[in-house]
Amino acid sequence: MSREKGGFVRSRFITSFGLASIIAFVLVTCALAQSNSHAQNDYAPQKFDYDNNAPLAIQEASSEVRGNVTVHDISYASPKGGRVPAYLVVPNGKGPFAAIIWGHWYWENSAMRNRKEFLDEAVALAPSGIVSLLTDGPIARPGHIEVEDQLDDRQITDMVQQIVDMRRGADVLLARKDVDPKRLAYVGHSYNATVGGFLSGIDKRFKAFVLMTGGLSDEVDLKSEQMKEYRQKVGAEKFDDFRAKYNWMDPGKYVAHAAPATVFLQYAIHEDFLTPERVREYATHVSEPKRFQLYDAPHALNAEARRDRIAFLATQLKFKPPASAVIAKVPNLFQPESPKE
C-alpha cells in the first residue's frame, strides 16, 4: 500500500496512492473547508502575508557549469524560520530573462522528492533565456520531524511555510536585474501543485501556472466516501473542529482568483483518487483563462506532459522553446513502487 510522507494531509495523498494516501489527502482537502456557504469568507490571502522588506540573506554553497548554464546551490532566509535550500539555474548573458519557480512532489521513496525533480528540465530551458529557482520544501529539508497525526496543527504549518517560502522565492528571482518581472511562472507537482493553487490567488506577480496532479478543491473532495469513512474513524467532533479551525485552507477558494494569470492543469488517467471525473470538477473551480489536459500516465506524468508544459510556458513567457531533441533528452520522472505498510 502506498503513501507519500510529508506533512499536511493533502500532501500525503497527492504524492502517493493507496488507502492510506487517499485518507491522508482527503482529510486535509476535506478537513480544511468548513462549508460551501462560507466560500467567500474562506478566501483569506492575508493569512500568507510576510515581511517582504526583510533581507533575503542569500548564501551560495557552490556552483556547477553545465555547458552555457550555471547551476548555483544556494539558500535564502525563510520568513517562517530557517533557510530554504534551492538550485538557481542561470543562462549565460545579460537578459532580460523569463523566470520559473519549480515545486517538487513528495513521493516517499523517490530520489526526486526534492529540488532535483525538475533540475534537468530547468537546465534544458535555460539556454532559451530562463532563470529557474528550484526549492526544497520544508518536509524535504534536513531535520524535519514527520508528524503522523493528520489532525495536528503542524501539518498546516508546513503547508503555510511552503506557500510563503515560494512567495519569497519570487522575491529572490525578481531582485535580479537580469529577470523580467512581467515574465514569471510557477510549475508545481502534486503537493506543490496544491501550493500553486494557493499562490495563484494570493500573489499576482505570476503570469502563468502549471499545476500537475494536485488537489485543488476541498469542496469537491468533501463528497468522497473516503472522507466520510475517515471522519467516522477519527471521530466526527475532532474532525469537524479541525475543519472549522482551518476553513481558510482550501485551495479551491484561491485558484478561483487566479486571473489574470493563465493556469494549465495537467492530470493523469491512472490515479486511484484523482480520477478523471474528480479532476474535471476541480477544473470548474479554476478561473479563466485556463487549460486542462489528461494524460495516459501515472501520477508522475510523462514525456507528452513535459512537451505540452514547455510549449505552454514558451507561449506564456514569450521565449523560443528548446529543440525537440533537447526536450526528449530530459529523463522521465521515475515512479517507484511504494513500500508496503
Helices and strands as residue ranges (DSSP letters): H 9-14, H 19-31, G 36-38, G 45-48, E 59-66, E 69-77, E 83-91, E 97-103, H 119-125, G 126-128, E 130-135, G 138-140, H 153-174, E 179-189, H 191-202, E 208-212, H 218-221, H 225-234, H 236-245, H 251-255, E 262-268, H 276-284, E 290-295, H 303-317, H 324-328
